Amino acid sequence: MLKNKTALVTGSTSGIGLGIAKALARQGVNIILNGFGDADSPKAEIAALGVKVDYHGADMSKPSDIEDMMKFAADRFGRVDILVNNAGIQHVARIEDFPVERWDAVLAINLTSAFHTTRLALPAMRAANWGRIINVASVHGLVASAEKSAYVAAKHGIVGLTKVTALENATTGVTCNAICPGWVLTPLVQKQVDAKAAALGLSNEEATKLLLGEKEPSMQFTTPDELGELAVFFCSPAGNNVRGVAWNMDGGWAAQ
Ligand code: NAD
């Protein structure tokens, strides 16, 4: 069904992005990876699934890097059929203590980069009358937590961008939707577990339980594989008329 399509997944050298890239590759989708982590082992894992894979190291906070990556994708694969805007960073501090440079970085990487990739990917998707744009937002695109002003603002922003992208393409074969995970145990979250353990003198296991217990009624992490399967659904024919949703996979977090 998706064989020989091409997906560009930003921030896919680890975590959720890599999980989504692998789920799409299992459907026969060629993959362009991006991110700052080691690219060799993700590339090998994806190639082993029998699809073509390439990597571009664009810094998603830099519009000129993003333009270069989109040109690279078009040169190597013809066009990007599936765009997954996933790259993201976190910074935790109260507003009055929030470093201005960190605010700018979170907004640039978690929100503005998706505007750039989307504006650059849309013309070829529209010409083909088929495309899927999947924005990895967060449950923090739907509800807030203290000390995450930049992240919550960026994630609410990307849910808004998702809706506008969906509306502007509603009569075409191009859809845009957002995925809103609760806690997923990736390097981004392990850092928050470590900070809790250090601040409260807890073991890793105790700090993990505390983190889950504060927000996630299921007391379970969502996995990158589960999120990958949701992305596959958005790309499937059954997803043809799913447009502008912000679909949470959060163990009941936003239901409270
Ligand atoms: P992660 O740290 O494992 O992955 C982030 C990826 O983004 C990495 O590949 C990293 O190299 C890349 N990256 C960071 N800065 C970059 C930059 N300037 N340019 C290019 N790549 C850059 O984190 P993750 O948890 O997998 O996060 C992926 C996305 O999922 C983020 O948008 C995050 O906000 C979102 N998310 C994560 C969770 C969670 O619990 N882990 C929950 C909800 C949403």
py3Dmol code that shows the C-alpha trace and the ligand (Angstrom):
import py3Dmol

protein = """\
ATOM      1  CA  MET A   1       0.000   0.000   0.000  1.00  0.00           C
ATOM      2  CA  LEU A   2       2.823   2.421   0.858  1.00  0.00           C
ATOM      3  CA  LYS A   3       5.546   0.599  -1.041  1.00  0.00           C
ATOM      4  CA  ASN A   4       8.031   2.927  -2.780  1.00  0.00           C
ATOM      5  CA  LYS A   5       6.727   6.050  -1.109  1.00  0.00           C
ATOM      6  CA  THR A   6       9.300   8.219   0.657  1.00  0.00           C
ATOM      7  CA  ALA A   7       9.108   9.535   4.208  1.00  0.00           C
ATOM      8  CA  LEU A   8      11.255  12.238   5.736  1.00  0.00           C
ATOM      9  CA  VAL A   9      11.235  11.952   9.521  1.00  0.00           C
ATOM     10  CA  THR A  10      12.924  14.802  11.380  1.00  0.00           C
ATOM     11  CA  GLY A  11      14.736  13.980  14.626  1.00  0.00           C
ATOM     12  CA  SER A  12      14.778  10.284  13.828  1.00  0.00           C
ATOM     13  CA  THR A  13      18.192   9.150  15.061  1.00  0.00           C
ATOM     14  CA  SER A  14      16.528   8.046  18.328  1.00  0.00           C
ATOM     15  CA  GLY A  15      13.263   7.766  20.223  1.00  0.00           C
ATOM     16  CA  ILE A  16       9.857   8.358  18.704  1.00  0.00           C
ATOM     17  CA  GLY A  17      11.150   9.499  15.302  1.00  0.00           C
ATOM     18  CA  LEU A  18      13.130   6.293  14.883  1.00  0.00           C
ATOM     19  CA  GLY A  19      10.091   4.235  15.971  1.00  0.00           C
ATOM     20  CA  ILE A  20       7.936   5.957  13.341  1.00  0.00           C
ATOM     21  CA  ALA A  21      10.639   5.584  10.661  1.00  0.00           C
ATOM     22  CA  LYS A  22      10.880   1.838  11.366  1.00  0.00           C
ATOM     23  CA  ALA A  23       7.088   1.350  11.326  1.00  0.00           C
ATOM     24  CA  LEU A  24       6.875   3.105   7.935  1.00  0.00           C
ATOM     25  CA  ALA A  25       9.868   1.144   6.591  1.00  0.00           C
ATOM     26  CA  ARG A  26       8.068  -2.100   7.541  1.00  0.00           C
ATOM     27  CA  GLN A  27       5.344  -0.939   5.101  1.00  0.00           C
ATOM     28  CA  GLY A  28       7.908  -0.576   2.298  1.00  0.00           C
ATOM     29  CA  VAL A  29       8.437   3.187   2.659  1.00  0.00           C
ATOM     30  CA  ASN A  30      11.896   4.588   1.816  1.00  0.00           C
ATOM     31  CA  ILE A  31      13.238   6.705   4.656  1.00  0.00           C
ATOM     32  CA  ILE A  32      15.253   9.885   5.046  1.00  0.00           C
ATOM     33  CA  LEU A  33      16.566  10.154   8.582  1.00  0.00           C
ATOM     34  CA  ASN A  34      17.582  13.372  10.333  1.00  0.00           C
ATOM     35  CA  GLY A  35      18.863  14.229  13.796  1.00  0.00           C
ATOM     36  CA  PHE A  36      21.988  14.788  15.836  1.00  0.00           C
ATOM     37  CA  GLY A  37      22.469  11.261  17.181  1.00  0.00           C
ATOM     38  CA  ASP A  38      24.468   8.442  15.610  1.00  0.00           C
ATOM     39  CA  ALA A  39      22.969   7.792  12.172  1.00  0.00           C
ATOM     40  CA  ASP A  40      24.841   4.618  11.251  1.00  0.00           C
ATOM     41  CA  SER A  41      22.968   2.088  13.368  1.00  0.00           C
ATOM     42  CA  PRO A  42      19.453   3.503  12.600  1.00  0.00           C
ATOM     43  CA  LYS A  43      20.417   3.487   8.903  1.00  0.00           C
ATOM     44  CA  ALA A  44      21.477  -0.163   9.133  1.00  0.00           C
ATOM     45  CA  GLU A  45      18.300  -1.145  11.050  1.00  0.00           C
ATOM     46  CA  ILE A  46      16.124   0.464   8.365  1.00  0.00           C
ATOM     47  CA  ALA A  47      18.098  -0.902   5.422  1.00  0.00           C
ATOM     48  CA  ALA A  48      17.623  -4.377   6.944  1.00  0.00           C
ATOM     49  CA  LEU A  49      13.868  -3.894   6.426  1.00  0.00           C
ATOM     50  CA  GLY A  50      14.498  -3.887   2.650  1.00  0.00           C
ATOM     51  CA  VAL A  51      13.911  -0.204   1.847  1.00  0.00           C
ATOM     52  CA  LYS A  52      16.197   2.615   0.722  1.00  0.00           C
ATOM     53  CA  VAL A  53      17.486   4.843   3.486  1.00  0.00           C
ATOM     54  CA  ASP A  54      19.469   8.061   3.563  1.00  0.00           C
ATOM     55  CA  TYR A  55      20.382  10.646   6.168  1.00  0.00           C
ATOM     56  CA  HIS A  56      20.626  14.438   6.258  1.00  0.00           C
ATOM     57  CA  GLY A  57      22.025  16.193   9.327  1.00  0.00           C
ATOM     58  CA  ALA A  58      20.095  19.484   9.027  1.00  0.00           C
ATOM     59  CA  ASP A  59      19.883  21.533  12.199  1.00  0.00           C
ATOM     60  CA  MET A  60      16.138  22.051  12.481  1.00  0.00           C
ATOM     61  CA  SER A  61      16.632  25.439  14.104  1.00  0.00           C
ATOM     62  CA  LYS A  62      18.169  26.730  10.839  1.00  0.00           C
ATOM     63  CA  PRO A  63      15.852  27.494   7.879  1.00  0.00           C
ATOM     64  CA  SER A  64      18.756  27.318   5.391  1.00  0.00           C
ATOM     65  CA  ASP A  65      19.658  23.793   6.628  1.00  0.00           C
ATOM     66  CA  ILE A  66      16.010  22.767   6.261  1.00  0.00           C
ATOM     67  CA  GLU A  67      15.898  24.080   2.683  1.00  0.00           C
ATOM     68  CA  ASP A  68      19.047  22.126   1.932  1.00  0.00           C
ATOM     69  CA  MET A  69      17.544  18.937   3.402  1.00  0.00           C
ATOM     70  CA  MET A  70      14.342  19.296   1.370  1.00  0.00           C
ATOM     71  CA  LYS A  71      16.392  19.749  -1.834  1.00  0.00           C
ATOM     72  CA  PHE A  72      18.476  16.694  -0.888  1.00  0.00           C
ATOM     73  CA  ALA A  73      15.256  14.669  -0.420  1.00  0.00           C
ATOM     74  CA  ALA A  74      13.901  15.740  -3.822  1.00  0.00           C
ATOM     75  CA  ASP A  75      17.223  14.964  -5.543  1.00  0.00           C
ATOM     76  CA  ARG A  76      17.566  11.509  -3.974  1.00  0.00           C
ATOM     77  CA  PHE A  77      13.961  10.297  -3.965  1.00  0.00           C
ATOM     78  CA  GLY A  78      11.968  12.553  -6.330  1.00  0.00           C
ATOM     79  CA  ARG A  79       9.736  13.940  -3.597  1.00  0.00           C
ATOM     80  CA  VAL A  80       8.689  13.560   0.032  1.00  0.00           C
ATOM     81  CA  ASP A  81       5.340  11.737   0.161  1.00  0.00           C
ATOM     82  CA  ILE A  82       5.180  11.491   3.948  1.00  0.00           C
ATOM     83  CA  LEU A  83       6.568  14.247   6.138  1.00  0.00           C
ATOM     84  CA  VAL A  84       6.886  13.535   9.842  1.00  0.00           C
ATOM     85  CA  ASN A  85       7.753  16.639  11.859  1.00  0.00           C
ATOM     86  CA  ASN A  86       9.149  15.073  14.983  1.00  0.00           C
ATOM     87  CA  ALA A  87      12.395  16.799  16.058  1.00  0.00           C
ATOM     88  CA  GLY A  88      11.984  18.348  19.465  1.00  0.00           C
ATOM     89  CA  ILE A  89      13.751  19.482  22.594  1.00  0.00           C
ATOM     90  CA  GLN A  90      12.627  20.311  26.114  1.00  0.00           C
ATOM     91  CA  HIS A  91      13.673  22.843  28.731  1.00  0.00           C
ATOM     92  CA  VAL A  92      12.172  22.958  32.205  1.00  0.00           C
ATOM     93  CA  ALA A  93      12.161  26.231  34.213  1.00  0.00           C
ATOM     94  CA  ARG A  94       9.677  28.757  35.610  1.00  0.00           C
ATOM     95  CA  ILE A  95       8.862  31.597  33.197  1.00  0.00           C
ATOM     96  CA  GLU A  96      10.766  34.233  35.172  1.00  0.00           C
ATOM     97  CA  ASP A  97      13.879  32.025  35.153  1.00  0.00           C
ATOM     98  CA  PHE A  98      13.513  30.705  31.573  1.00  0.00           C
ATOM     99  CA  PRO A  99      16.678  31.438  29.557  1.00  0.00           C
ATOM    100  CA  VAL A 100      15.644  33.532  26.528  1.00  0.00           C
ATOM    101  CA  GLU A 101      17.990  31.562  24.280  1.00  0.00           C
ATOM    102  CA  ARG A 102      16.296  28.278  25.350  1.00  0.00           C
ATOM    103  CA  TRP A 103      12.839  29.734  24.621  1.00  0.00           C
ATOM    104  CA  ASP A 104      13.988  30.671  21.112  1.00  0.00           C
ATOM    105  CA  ALA A 105      15.540  27.238  20.540  1.00  0.00           C
ATOM    106  CA  VAL A 106      12.439  25.310  21.694  1.00  0.00           C
ATOM    107  CA  LEU A 107      10.151  27.421  19.494  1.00  0.00           C
ATOM    108  CA  ALA A 108      12.495  27.137  16.492  1.00  0.00           C
ATOM    109  CA  ILE A 109      12.973  23.356  16.693  1.00  0.00           C
ATOM    110  CA  ASN A 110       9.556  22.251  17.993  1.00  0.00           C
ATOM    111  CA  LEU A 111       7.364  24.617  15.956  1.00  0.00           C
ATOM    112  CA  THR A 112       8.981  26.844  13.309  1.00  0.00           C
ATOM    113  CA  SER A 113      10.885  23.963  11.691  1.00  0.00           C
ATOM    114  CA  ALA A 114       7.542  22.306  10.879  1.00  0.00           C
ATOM    115  CA  PHE A 115       6.354  25.463   9.108  1.00  0.00           C
ATOM    116  CA  HIS A 116       9.465  25.354   6.917  1.00  0.00           C
ATOM    117  CA  THR A 117       9.360  21.632   6.078  1.00  0.00           C
ATOM    118  CA  THR A 118       5.613  21.840   5.419  1.00  0.00           C
ATOM    119  CA  ARG A 119       5.797  24.875   3.116  1.00  0.00           C
ATOM    120  CA  LEU A 120       8.613  23.188   1.174  1.00  0.00           C
ATOM    121  CA  ALA A 121       6.978  19.737   0.963  1.00  0.00           C
ATOM    122  CA  LEU A 122       3.459  20.847   0.011  1.00  0.00           C
ATOM    123  CA  PRO A 123       3.932  21.833  -3.673  1.00  0.00           C
ATOM    124  CA  ALA A 124       5.116  18.331  -4.723  1.00  0.00           C
ATOM    125  CA  MET A 125       2.459  16.638  -2.576  1.00  0.00           C
ATOM    126  CA  ARG A 126      -0.220  18.816  -4.124  1.00  0.00           C
ATOM    127  CA  ALA A 127       1.090  18.092  -7.633  1.00  0.00           C
ATOM    128  CA  ALA A 128       0.876  14.334  -6.912  1.00  0.00           C
ATOM    129  CA  ASN A 129      -2.483  14.790  -5.149  1.00  0.00           C
ATOM    130  CA  TRP A 130      -1.236  12.544  -2.345  1.00  0.00           C
ATOM    131  CA  GLY A 131       0.646  13.375   0.810  1.00  0.00           C
ATOM    132  CA  ARG A 132       0.693  12.813   4.536  1.00  0.00           C
ATOM    133  CA  ILE A 133       1.990  15.356   7.029  1.00  0.00           C
ATOM    134  CA  ILE A 134       2.211  14.032  10.554  1.00  0.00           C
ATOM    135  CA  ASN A 135       3.188  16.421  13.317  1.00  0.00           C
ATOM    136  CA  VAL A 136       4.476  14.863  16.510  1.00  0.00           C
ATOM    137  CA  ALA A 137       2.969  17.265  19.034  1.00  0.00           C
ATOM    138  CA  SER A 138       2.407  16.059  22.596  1.00  0.00           C
ATOM    139  CA  VAL A 139      -0.300  15.821  25.200  1.00  0.00           C
ATOM    140  CA  HIS A 140       1.263  19.219  26.001  1.00  0.00           C
ATOM    141  CA  GLY A 141      -0.358  20.399  22.763  1.00  0.00           C
ATOM    142  CA  LEU A 142      -3.705  19.874  24.526  1.00  0.00           C
ATOM    143  CA  VAL A 143      -3.054  20.605  28.206  1.00  0.00           C
ATOM    144  CA  ALA A 144      -0.280  22.365  30.149  1.00  0.00           C
ATOM    145  CA  SER A 145       2.203  21.578  32.893  1.00  0.00           C
ATOM    146  CA  ALA A 146       4.049  24.129  35.022  1.00  0.00           C
ATOM    147  CA  GLU A 147       7.664  24.965  34.131  1.00  0.00           C
ATOM    148  CA  LYS A 148       7.272  24.010  30.450  1.00  0.00           C
ATOM    149  CA  SER A 149       6.196  27.356  28.960  1.00  0.00           C
ATOM    150  CA  ALA A 150       8.180  27.147  25.719  1.00  0.00           C
ATOM    151  CA  TYR A 151       7.368  23.475  25.123  1.00  0.00           C
ATOM    152  CA  VAL A 152       3.635  23.882  25.841  1.00  0.00           C
ATOM    153  CA  ALA A 153       3.454  27.028  23.681  1.00  0.00           C
ATOM    154  CA  ALA A 154       5.256  25.278  20.809  1.00  0.00           C
ATOM    155  CA  LYS A 155       3.135  22.126  21.079  1.00  0.00           C
ATOM    156  CA  HIS A 156      -0.158  24.063  21.237  1.00  0.00           C
ATOM    157  CA  GLY A 157       1.200  26.001  18.240  1.00  0.00           C
ATOM    158  CA  ILE A 158       1.905  22.885  16.207  1.00  0.00           C
ATOM    159  CA  VAL A 159      -1.611  21.588  16.887  1.00  0.00           C
ATOM    160  CA  GLY A 160      -2.840  24.898  15.420  1.00  0.00           C
ATOM    161  CA  LEU A 161      -0.509  24.588  12.431  1.00  0.00           C
ATOM    162  CA  THR A 162      -1.816  21.035  11.909  1.00  0.00           C
ATOM    163  CA  LYS A 163      -5.406  22.285  11.672  1.00  0.00           C
ATOM    164  CA  VAL A 164      -4.540  25.087   9.220  1.00  0.00           C
ATOM    165  CA  THR A 165      -2.491  22.703   7.035  1.00  0.00           C
ATOM    166  CA  ALA A 166      -5.400  20.248   7.026  1.00  0.00           C
ATOM    167  CA  LEU A 167      -7.909  22.951   6.076  1.00  0.00           C
ATOM    168  CA  GLU A 168      -5.816  24.473   3.292  1.00  0.00           C
ATOM    169  CA  ASN A 169      -5.540  21.020   1.662  1.00  0.00           C
ATOM    170  CA  ALA A 170      -8.941  19.621   2.611  1.00  0.00           C
ATOM    171  CA  THR A 171     -10.153  19.085  -0.955  1.00  0.00           C
ATOM    172  CA  THR A 172      -6.927  17.335  -2.004  1.00  0.00           C
ATOM    173  CA  GLY A 173      -5.268  13.998  -1.289  1.00  0.00           C
ATOM    174  CA  VAL A 174      -2.957  15.667   1.208  1.00  0.00           C
ATOM    175  CA  THR A 175      -3.843  15.210   4.880  1.00  0.00           C
ATOM    176  CA  CYS A 176      -2.254  16.640   7.998  1.00  0.00           C
ATOM    177  CA  ASN A 177      -2.712  15.316  11.519  1.00  0.00           C
ATOM    178  CA  ALA A 178      -0.969  15.495  14.882  1.00  0.00           C
ATOM    179  CA  ILE A 179       0.024  12.770  17.314  1.00  0.00           C
ATOM    180  CA  CYS A 180      -0.045  13.712  20.990  1.00  0.00           C
ATOM    181  CA  PRO A 181       1.910  11.245  23.129  1.00  0.00           C
ATOM    182  CA  GLY A 182       1.945  11.230  26.914  1.00  0.00           C
ATOM    183  CA  TRP A 183       5.157   9.902  28.478  1.00  0.00           C
ATOM    184  CA  VAL A 184       7.401   7.865  26.176  1.00  0.00           C
ATOM    185  CA  LEU A 185      10.652   6.560  27.673  1.00  0.00           C
ATOM    186  CA  THR A 186      13.173   8.196  25.327  1.00  0.00           C
ATOM    187  CA  PRO A 187      16.371  10.176  26.068  1.00  0.00           C
ATOM    188  CA  LEU A 188      14.216  13.339  26.275  1.00  0.00           C
ATOM    189  CA  VAL A 189      12.177  11.876  29.160  1.00  0.00           C
ATOM    190  CA  GLN A 190      15.019   9.938  30.814  1.00  0.00           C
ATOM    191  CA  LYS A 191      16.647  13.351  31.448  1.00  0.00           C
ATOM    192  CA  GLN A 192      13.511  14.408  33.362  1.00  0.00           C
ATOM    193  CA  VAL A 193      13.528  11.144  35.365  1.00  0.00           C
ATOM    194  CA  ASP A 194      17.222  11.722  36.182  1.00  0.00           C
ATOM    195  CA  ALA A 195      16.509  15.298  37.329  1.00  0.00           C
ATOM    196  CA  LYS A 196      13.716  14.062  39.625  1.00  0.00           C
ATOM    197  CA  ALA A 197      15.900  11.275  41.039  1.00  0.00           C
ATOM    198  CA  ALA A 198      18.744  13.737  41.747  1.00  0.00           C
ATOM    199  CA  ALA A 199      16.481  16.426  43.261  1.00  0.00           C
ATOM    200  CA  LEU A 200      14.579  14.044  45.558  1.00  0.00           C
ATOM    201  CA  GLY A 201      17.287  11.461  46.267  1.00  0.00           C
ATOM    202  CA  LEU A 202      15.298   8.662  44.588  1.00  0.00           C
ATOM    203  CA  SER A 203      16.303   5.578  42.623  1.00  0.00           C
ATOM    204  CA  ASN A 204      15.628   5.508  38.874  1.00  0.00           C
ATOM    205  CA  GLU A 205      12.682   3.157  39.483  1.00  0.00           C
ATOM    206  CA  GLU A 206      11.147   5.370  42.218  1.00  0.00           C
ATOM    207  CA  ALA A 207      11.578   8.521  40.120  1.00  0.00           C
ATOM    208  CA  THR A 208      10.000   6.790  37.077  1.00  0.00           C
ATOM    209  CA  LYS A 209       6.947   5.745  39.148  1.00  0.00           C
ATOM    210  CA  LEU A 210       6.603   9.262  40.521  1.00  0.00           C
ATOM    211  CA  LEU A 211       6.793  10.778  37.017  1.00  0.00           C
ATOM    212  CA  LEU A 212       4.126   8.431  35.645  1.00  0.00           C
ATOM    213  CA  GLY A 213       1.918   8.714  38.738  1.00  0.00           C
ATOM    214  CA  GLU A 214       1.749  12.525  38.510  1.00  0.00           C
ATOM    215  CA  LYS A 215       0.156  12.510  35.037  1.00  0.00           C
ATOM    216  CA  GLU A 216      -0.474   9.149  33.382  1.00  0.00           C
ATOM    217  CA  PRO A 217      -3.370   7.081  34.855  1.00  0.00           C
ATOM    218  CA  SER A 218      -2.316   3.911  32.997  1.00  0.00           C
ATOM    219  CA  MET A 219       1.077   4.052  34.812  1.00  0.00           C
ATOM    220  CA  GLN A 220       2.584   2.892  31.505  1.00  0.00           C
ATOM    221  CA  PHE A 221       4.809   4.544  28.956  1.00  0.00           C
ATOM    222  CA  THR A 222       3.545   4.697  25.367  1.00  0.00           C
ATOM    223  CA  THR A 223       6.159   3.097  23.090  1.00  0.00           C
ATOM    224  CA  PRO A 224       7.740   4.442  19.877  1.00  0.00           C
ATOM    225  CA  ASP A 225       6.413   1.302  18.132  1.00  0.00           C
ATOM    226  CA  GLU A 226       2.817   2.079  19.165  1.00  0.00           C
ATOM    227  CA  LEU A 227       3.212   5.641  17.896  1.00  0.00           C
ATOM    228  CA  GLY A 228       4.677   4.266  14.668  1.00  0.00           C
ATOM    229  CA  GLU A 229       1.554   2.178  14.111  1.00  0.00           C
ATOM    230  CA  LEU A 230      -0.631   5.273  14.549  1.00  0.00           C
ATOM    231  CA  ALA A 231       1.473   7.038  11.906  1.00  0.00           C
ATOM    232  CA  VAL A 232       0.966   4.039   9.582  1.00  0.00           C
ATOM    233  CA  PHE A 233      -2.795   4.320  10.123  1.00  0.00           C
ATOM    234  CA  PHE A 234      -2.743   8.017   9.147  1.00  0.00           C
ATOM    235  CA  CYS A 235      -0.946   6.970   5.933  1.00  0.00           C
ATOM    236  CA  SER A 236      -3.358   4.128   5.145  1.00  0.00           C
ATOM    237  CA  PRO A 237      -6.436   4.411   2.873  1.00  0.00           C
ATOM    238  CA  ALA A 238      -8.590   4.323   6.025  1.00  0.00           C
ATOM    239  CA  GLY A 239      -6.947   7.610   6.992  1.00  0.00           C
ATOM    240  CA  ASN A 240      -7.972   9.401   3.774  1.00  0.00           C
ATOM    241  CA  ASN A 241     -10.528  11.615   5.469  1.00  0.00           C
ATOM    242  CA  VAL A 242      -8.861  12.009   8.851  1.00  0.00           C
ATOM    243  CA  ARG A 243      -7.923  15.687   8.705  1.00  0.00           C
ATOM    244  CA  GLY A 244      -6.662  18.076  11.344  1.00  0.00           C
ATOM    245  CA  VAL A 245      -6.977  15.792  14.354  1.00  0.00           C
ATOM    246  CA  ALA A 246      -4.735  15.905  17.424  1.00  0.00           C
ATOM    247  CA  TRP A 247      -4.837  12.276  18.487  1.00  0.00           C
ATOM    248  CA  ASN A 248      -3.591  11.583  21.979  1.00  0.00           C
ATOM    249  CA  MET A 249      -1.937   8.313  22.976  1.00  0.00           C
ATOM    250  CA  ASP A 250      -1.393   9.226  26.583  1.00  0.00           C
ATOM    251  CA  GLY A 251      -2.632   6.541  28.980  1.00  0.00           C
ATOM    252  CA  GLY A 252      -5.599   8.742  29.938  1.00  0.00           C
ATOM    253  CA  TRP A 253      -3.538  11.877  30.784  1.00  0.00           C
ATOM    254  CA  ALA A 254      -5.824  14.348  28.971  1.00  0.00           C
ATOM    255  CA  ALA A 255      -9.017  12.555  30.051  1.00  0.00           C
ATOM    256  CA  GLN A 256      -8.616  13.716  33.669  1.00  0.00           C
TER     257      GLN A 256
END
"""
ligand_1 = """\
44
NAD
P 14.688 12.191 21.554
O 15.556 13.129 22.328
O 14.898 10.721 21.629
O 14.673 12.567 20.008
C 14.717 13.861 19.555
C 15.333 13.830 18.187
O 15.406 15.184 17.706
C 16.764 13.279 18.172
O 16.978 12.548 16.987
C 17.612 14.540 18.177
O 18.905 14.355 17.632
C 16.754 15.425 17.295
N 17.045 16.830 17.421
C 17.123 17.610 18.523
N 17.463 18.859 18.176
C 17.571 18.875 16.834
C 17.884 19.872 15.877
N 18.162 21.146 16.236
N 17.917 19.529 14.582
C 17.684 18.253 14.175
N 17.374 17.269 15.041
C 17.320 17.586 16.341
O 13.202 12.621 21.989
P 11.774 11.973 21.732
O 11.166 11.808 23.068
O 11.818 10.848 20.796
O 11.059 13.224 21.056
C 10.591 13.239 19.737
C 9.384 14.158 19.655
O 8.331 13.621 20.442
C 9.633 15.570 20.164
O 8.985 16.496 19.324
C 8.987 15.539 21.531
O 8.572 16.809 21.939
C 7.816 14.620 21.276
N 7.242 14.007 22.463
C 7.990 13.220 23.290
C 7.382 12.666 24.416
C 8.112 11.772 25.356
O 7.551 11.434 26.403
N 9.307 11.328 25.055
C 6.034 12.926 24.682
C 5.328 13.741 23.819
C 5.938 14.279 22.704
"""
view = py3Dmol.view(width=600, height=400)
view.addModel(protein, "pdb")
view.setStyle({"model": 0}, {"cartoon": {"style": "trace"}})
view.addModel(ligand_1, "xyz")
view.setStyle({"model": 1}, {"stick": {}})
view.zoomTo()
view.show()
